[in-house]
């Protein structure tokens, strides 16, 4: 194990999770992530830390519930490192664990290569005040608008919805983290978003990843109504993914803060990239919304301008607050 990988693993194990001696630690993984999970567990073993593990069946989508065996172990833990290929963050099992005070680090699609990415060793706690402020502003706002110079214009109703602070680390006040993702997000009112998205960053799934050309999405009454792009094969993939009506719901809008991250096609890196905004479609019940479906897919937009109740909060990807 090289020094960069060891540094990343120790940063996640001890800094991001706040793991303490004697805490009940659980590793969740599947066949696609077993090798990277073993690296984490090797470090724990070498340092004489006690832990448990559970290998899960491979799933097809983010948000699918884990086995009963895993759920039983989850609720009895203090800290969970979830290294499955698909995310369990948008599951009832994760929420039930959090309700018991369990700290949950959702780390889908981790690879050995990702462990060398500089974004993993970000000083997460340094970003906390700015992320908290953004979450507060989202909570206090009614109307969100996002534009880009390439033609994006989207408006969403946030009335009655709470902004979520996801600073990339866990403690008693933050029981869910997805390092290297540092973000604030909110679930907009499901039927009240509309506009055009020119997605030019990435679509965070194995089949697509980084985009070579923009994908145009029309959003009407809170749901994506159409996709268009020059790459017809890409559109066919998206249309198949979004056959089910509930998957088309604009479920989440998130703003990234990690200055050590750069778009690469990995979900957590891309969502957390400073100055990017992502749009999650599908499930949002775990972040304050009302759409329940075992599916969640994020679309990442570069260099947006963000308005909250008419006030410019971000301009072309640059934050206009929290600089002092």
N, C-alpha and C positions, 0 to 999 in steps of 0.2 A: 504494500500500500504506500503510494507516494505521499510526500508531505502535504501537498495541496488537498488531496482527498481526506487525509487524516484531519487536517485543520477544519475542513468543512463539516465533517462528521462531528467532531468535538464541539464546534460552534453551534450546531443544531441540537445536539444531545444536552448540552449543559447551559449554553447562553440562551438559545431561543426557547427551550422548554422550561428552564429553571429547575431541572431535575435535581432532587436532593437525595442524599444517602438514605436508603431504606424505603423509598417510595416504590410502590408496586408498578412496574413498567411492563407494557405490553407492546409487542411488534406485530402488526398485521401486514401480510404480503400475499402475493399470488405467484403463479408460475413464471410470469413475465418479469417480476421484480425480485425474485428470490436472491439473485446474486448481489444486488445492491443492499438488500435487507441483511444479508449475511455479513457485509462489511460493517454495518452499524452494530450488529450483535457481537461481532468479533472484538470490536473496541470495548464494548461493555464487558465482555468476558475477560479480556486482558486486564481490565481494571477492577476485576472481582466484583462487578455489579450484578445483582440478581435481577433476572427478567423472565418474562414468559413470552411465548410467540404463538401465532395461529396462522396457518396457511389457508387462504380462502380460495374458493373456486373462481376462475376467471370470469369476468362479466363483460357485457357488450357495451354498456353505457355508463357514464357518470350517474350517480344517484341511485343505483340498485342496492337493495338492502343486503347486508351480510347474513351468514348462517346463524342459527340459534346458538350454536356453540361459541361463535365469536362474540355475539351479543352478551352472553353470560360472562365471558371474560372481560369484556369492555366495562361493564358496570361495576366490576370489582377492582378496577385499576385506579391508579392515581394519575398516570401519564400514559397516553397512547401515541405511538409513532405509526401512522397509517401509511405504509409504503406500497399500497396496492396500485395497479396500473390505472384503474379508473377511480375517481374520487368518491369517498363516502361522506364528504362534507354535507351534501344535500340529502342526508338520510335521517330517518327517525331514530335509528340506532345511535348515531352521533349525537343527536339532540338529547336523547335519554341519558347518555353518558354525561354530557355536559350538565344536565339538571342535577346530577349527583355530585357535581363539583370536579369531575374528571377533566383534566387538560388533554386536548386532542390536537395533535399536529397532523394535518392532512397534507400528505406529500405524494400525490399521484404522479405517475410517469417518471419517477426518479430513475436515473441511469448512472452508471459509473462515470460516463462522460460529463453528465450534469454536475457531479460532485466537484469538478474542476472549474466550474463557472464562478467568476468572482461575485456574482449576485448573492450566493449563499452565505457569504461571510459579511454581509451588510451589517452596520451597527443599528439593528432594528429599533432599539429603544430610543435612539436619537431622533427618529422620525415621529415618535409617538405624539408630541404636541400638535404637529401639523396634521397628522391623520385624524386625531380627535377633533380638531377644529373643523375639518372638512365634514366629518360625520355629523357634527352639531349643525353646521350650515345646511346640510341636506335635510336634517330633521325639521329645521325651522322654515324651510322653503316650501312653496306651493307649486311653482312652475320651474321646470328645468328645460333649458334649450342648449343644443349642441350644434355647432356649425364647423365647417372646414372650408378652405379655399377651393377644394376640389368639387364641392357641391353638396356635402352633407348638410341637412337641416332636419333636426328632430326635436320635437317638443314632447314633454312627459309631465304628467300630473303626479306630484309627490304628496298631496294633501293627506294627512293622517298617517304617513309612513315614517319610520324611524331610520335614520342613517346608521350604518354599522361601521365601527372602527376595527380594522383588521391589520394591526401593526407588525405582524410577522413573528411575534413572540407570545408565549402564554404565561399567565400568572393568575391569581385569584379573581382578578377583574376581567381577564380575557382568556376564556377557556378554549377558544378555537384559533388556530394559526395555520398558515400555509406557506412557510418560508420556501423560497425567497420572495413570495408575493407580499408586498406591503401595499394596502389599499384601503380606501373608504368606499362603501357601496350602499345602495338602497334598492328596494323593490318598488318600482313605480306602480301606481294604480293600474291594474291589468288592462282595462279596456280603454284607457285614456292616454295612450301615446300614439303619435303619428308623425310621418315624415319620410325622408329619404336618407339612407345610410350608404355612403361610398366607403366600404371597408377596404383599407389599404395596408393593414398590418399583417394580421394572421387570423386563421380560424383554427382554434386550438384542439384539433383532433388528429389522429394518426393519418387519416386519409388526405389531409390538406396541409396544415401547418402554415409556414410563411407564404405570403401571396406574391406572385410575380406581377399580377395586375389586379385592379380593384374589382370587388364584387358589389354590385348595386342591389340594395334591398329596399323594398317599399313596405312601410309599416302603416297599417290602417286599423283603427279601433283596437290598438294594443297588440296586434298580431302581424307577423311578416306575411304579406300577401303575395310577394313575388321575389324571385332572384333573377339577376341577369349578369352575364359576363361573356367575354369572347370565348372562354374555355367552356365548351358545352359539356364536356365530361365532368368538370367540377360542378356545374349546375345540376347535372343528373345525380351526382352524389348528394348534394344538398336537398334536392327535391325528395329523394328517397328517405333521407334522415327525417325530414319534416312532413311526412305523410300524415302523421297524427296531429290533429288540430291543437291539442294542448301543448305540443312541442313548439308551436309557432308563437307562443305568448312571449312578449318582451318582459322578462322576469327580473332582470337586474341591470343596473348601470353602475360601473365601478371605475374608480380613478386611481391610477398607480403612482407610487412615490419612491420606488427603489432606484437610486441614482447609479448603482453599480450594475443594473440590469440593462440589457439591450435585446430587442426583439430577435428571437431565434426559432420560434415555432413551438417551444415548450410552454405549456399552459401557465404554469406558475411564474415563470420568468416574464412572459409576455404580459400577463395581467398586472404584474407588479411594476412594470417598467415606468419610470418617472415620465410624466407628460403624456402618457397614453391613456385612453379610455376604452373600456370593454363593455360589450353588451351581451348579457347572458339570456339565452332563450330556453324556456322549459320550466323546470322546477324553481320555485322561490319560497316555498313554505317555511324553510329553515332560516330565512333572512327577513321575515316579516311580511311575506306576500301570501297569496291565496291559491296559487296554482300548484297542484300536486300531480307530478308525473315523474317516473323514474328516468329522467333525461335532463341534461343541462349542457349547453354548448355555448362557448364564448367567442365573440367576434371582436377583434382588437383594431382600434382606430388610432392613427398617428396624428400628432400635432393639432388637436382640436381646440376650439374656443368654447368655453363653458360659461353659461349664464344661469344664475339663480335669482328668480324674481326680477329679471332684467339687469342685474348687476354682473359685470364681467368678473369671473373668479379665476379663469385660466384663459390665456390668449396664445393661440398657436402652440399649445403645449407647455407654455411657461406659466407657473403659478404667480398670481398677483397678490398673494397674502403669505404671511408666515415667514417673511424673509429677514425680519429683524431678530 
